[in-house]
Amino acid sequence: MTAKADFKGVSLSIPQWMIKFKDLKGVIDIDDEKITAAALTGKFFGDPVKLSAKPDSKRKRTELHLVGNMHSRNLLTLTPDYLQQPVSGISSWDLSVSLAHRPSAQVALLEISANSNLMGTELDFPRPARLSKAQQKSLTFNALFFQQGDFTFDISLAGDLKVAGDMKLAEGVSDNLQWLNISLGRDNTISNSRKGVTVGGKTDHINLNDWFDYQKLYFPDGGQVSLPFLKKVNSLDLDIDRLFIGNQQALNSKVKILNDGKLLQGSIESKLVKGNFKIPYRMAVVKPFMADLEYIKLKKPESTEKTKIDINDMPNLFIKSKSVSFEAMNFTDFVLSSRSETNKFFVEQLDFSSDDVKLKSSGYWQFEPKSKEHVSVFNIDIKGSDFGKTVNNLGLGESIQGSSVDFNGQIGWGGELYSINWPTLIGEVDLQLEDGYLRNVDPGAGRFVGLLSFNALPKRLFLDFGDVVREGMQFNEIKGKFSIHGEIMETDNASMDSVSAKVKVKGETNLRQQTYDQTMTIIPKIGDTLPLLGAIAAGSTVGWGLLLIQKLFNKPIEKSVEIEYKVTGSWQKPEVNLVEKSGS
């Protein structure tokens, strides 16, 4: 049978075969199963195209060839939404579709091949598959579609990314991914594995934050990776020049993951972190993400932009690391245990050590949807010996040496856990230091003791105490209770006790501005230092007179020689002024 048809405005639609033509115009020749069309025009999913058709008698197929500027997303109609939706824009495409005359289980119903430079198309996938409309990248796509719903495909994006896979597109099949192989880098070949998801290769840049955003936007269930998908992960073996995690960058990372049938076992080695980890198929309180690490080396982020994290995205974690560092600060025995509930996140344990000082803490972050208010609370306990060494090694100053420490407190604020809201900050702190030295150094070198202004004591006063040694002024005890309201920390009972004198501090310090507004009272313990202290208080004649009175009457007169100073200014350059008493 032979026939000739002159198409004028004909429509042909088989969406499940990726065929949707309108306004077809041109001449078609039919000879039995052979269809030939040298030059048709029409619209493919609404986009103007040129179409030709010719028979392939040997293969018993009809070859369709389309060229034109087309919406790139329309070429993905056989793929899941999370692959279609990130694609937008129009590019020039060269598309070939081969239809079988008699398809079978072994003969593909459709053979599809397409290529484009993607100019005008935006790919909103994470790198290396991200592309703006102004960029060009060569893409080739080949696929086979069988009658029973099997859809096999391979994709190459400028040589940087190669993907091959098999999906089941039959009606009613929700878990449609059969296997998927991904290769990153120009010099890597695609894996031949036909089991689950396999990822390998080398790349210069992967940003996990982008992947989390991609999940939220394009995956169902709020971006949660499904249990079936994680079970399908077979292996991952990647070399990554720059791996971004949160606001940190891991250089020269080697990441490996294997599926043992119960969970995902992994390892990572980079300049940022090294160790092993476990990813459960479905994270929960009893099955958290677990990591046993050699080290974590954090750096100050280059960007000042704050990371925004939804409370319901906070993970269940149990992480241990032998060492953790942040810039010049070094810690050991790091433990983090967290638990997530709806609108609540609990830090059940956050512990680490520095030298002989141990910090233990816990807290929570809670969100109230009705009022849209956040509340964060933390309990902190610090104990140990040689507190001065710890303060010095952490870069917090050199004004204290030796000393044991016993610190406990609670702070809270109306805001997210990762962002202190200063106006709402409240807290109570109890501090006790014993058997140490206040070193005779510049105030600016004592950022920790700067909280109490003891390091603002005039240098001349240091020289007047009989318990001054080469290391500094020895103290028996420094203690006090402090309350925090916003930026201001207040005390009315902070004190320092030494062999020669007792120093009391009342007033406030601005934690954010690092300024003082305090009164310091020095009460000497009468002894060999009295003449000098008296000289400071009221002139040398009075000082010697006080000593003579004590010797004659054998009566302590410490209170009569209280010396009061007003401390203002910054922690770096405090202003210490003697308070003149009336009648002196």
FENNORLIN-V690257 format. One record per pair of residues at least 12 apart in sequence whose ideal C-beta (glycine too) atoms are under 7 Angstrom apart, sorted by the first residue. I is the first residue (numbers start at 0). J is the second residue. Records with the same first field share a line. If there is no record, write none. Layout:
I->J  J
//
This chain:
0->31
1->29  30
2->29
3->26  28
4->27  29
5->26
6->23  24  25  27  39
7->24
8->22  24
9->23
11->23
14->76
16->109
17->76  77  109  111
19->43  44
20->41  42  43
21->41  42
22->41  42
23->39  41
24->39  40  41
25->38  39  40
32->100
33->54  56
34->52  54  61
35->52  53  54
36->50  51  52
37->51
38->51
39->51
43->65  69
44->70  73
46->67  68  69  70
47->67
48->65  66  67  69
49->66  67
50->63  64  65
51->64
59->99  100  101
60->97  98  99  100
61->98
62->95  97
63->95  96
64->95
65->94
66->93
67->92
68->89  90  91
69->89  92
70->89
71->86  88  90  120
72->86  87
74->92  94  113
77->144  150  168
79->175
81->217  218
84->217
85->122  123  124  217
86->120  122
87->121
88->119  120  121  132
89->119
90->115  117  118  119  120
91->115
92->113  115
93->113  114
94->113
95->112
96->109  111
97->109  110
102->146
104->145  147
107->143  144  145
108->144  145  146
109->144
110->143
111->141  142
112->140  141
113->140
114->138  139
115->138
116->135  137
117->130  135  136  138
118->135
119->132
120->132
124->213
125->206  209  210  213
126->204  205  206  209
127->159  160  183  202
128->156  160
136->156  157
137->157
138->156
139->155
140->152  154
141->153
147->169
148->167  168  169
149->165  167
150->166  168
151->165
152->164
158->185
159->184  185
160->183
161->182  189
162->181
163->180  189
164->178  179  180
165->177  178
174->227
176->231
178->193  194  195
179->196
180->192  197
181->198
182->199  200
183->200  201  202  237
184->200  201  202
187->199  200  201
192->233
194->233
195->231  232  233  258
196->231  232  233
197->233  234
198->235  237
199->236  237
200->237
201->238
202->239
203->240  241
204->240  241
205->239  242
206->243
207->243  244
208->243  245
226->280  281
229->263  280
230->280
232->256  258  263
233->258
234->256  257  258
235->254  255  256
236->255
237->254
238->253
239->252  254
242->269
245->306
246->300  302  306
247->271  297  298
248->271
249->269  270  271  272
250->269  270
251->269  270
252->267  269
253->268
254->267
262->277  278  279  280
263->277  278
264->277
265->278
270->296
271->296
272->292  294  295
273->292  293  294
274->290  291  292  293  320
275->291
276->288  289  290
277->289
282->314  315
283->315
284->315  338
287->315  316  317
288->314  315  316
289->317
290->318
291->319
292->318  319  320
293->321
294->320  321  322
295->320  323
296->324
297->324  325
298->326
299->326
305->418
306->417
308->417
310->342  344  364  366
311->341  342
313->337  339  344
314->337  339
315->337  338  339
316->335  336  337
317->336
318->335
319->333  334
320->333
323->351
327->394
328->393  394
329->353  392
330->351  352  353
331->351  352
332->350  351  352
333->351
334->348  350
335->348  349
336->348
342->365  366  368
343->363  365
344->363  364  416
345->363
346->361  362  363
347->361
348->361
349->361
353->389  392  393
354->385  388  389  392
355->383  384  385
356->381  383  386  389  404
357->382  383
358->379  381
359->380
360->377  378  379  380
361->378
362->375  376  377  378
363->376
364->415  416
372->413
373->413  414  415
374->411  413
375->411  412  414  415  416
376->409  411
377->410
378->409
379->407  408
380->407
381->404  406
382->404  405
383->403  404
384->403
385->401
386->399  402  403  404  432  435
387->399  400  401  402  435
390->447
395->446  447
396->444  445  446  447  448
397->438  440  444  445
398->437  438  440  444  445  448  454
399->435  437  438  445  447  448
400->435  436  438  470  471
401->434  435  436
402->432  433  434  435
403->433  434
404->432
405->431
406->430
407->429
408->426  427  428  429
409->426  427
410->424  426  483
411->425  426
412->424
421->485  486  511
422->485
424->483  485
425->483  484
426->483
427->482
428->481  483
429->480
430->478  479
431->476  478
432->476  477
433->475  476
434->475
435->474
436->470  471  472  473
437->453  454  471  472  474
438->470  471
439->458  461  471
442->454  455  570  571  572  573
443->570  571
446->570
449->570
450->488  508
451->493  504
452->504  508  515  517  519  566  573
453->477  495  502
455->515  566  573  575
457->575
463->528  531  532
464->497  499  500  528
465->498  499  526  527  528
466->497  498  499
472->497
473->497  498
474->495  496  497
475->496  497
476->496
477->495
478->494
479->492  493  494
480->492
486->509  510  511  512
487->507  509
488->507  508  510
489->507
490->504  505
491->505
499->523  524  526  528
500->521  522  523  524
501->522
502->519  521
503->520
504->517  519
505->517  518
506->518
513->569  570
514->568  569
515->566  567  568  573
516->567
517->566
518->563  565
519->564  566
520->561  563
521->562
522->557  561
523->557  560
524->557
525->549  555  556  557
529->542  545  546
530->542  543  546
532->560  562
533->545  560
535->562
536->560  562
537->583
545->559  560
563->578
564->576  577  578
565->578
//
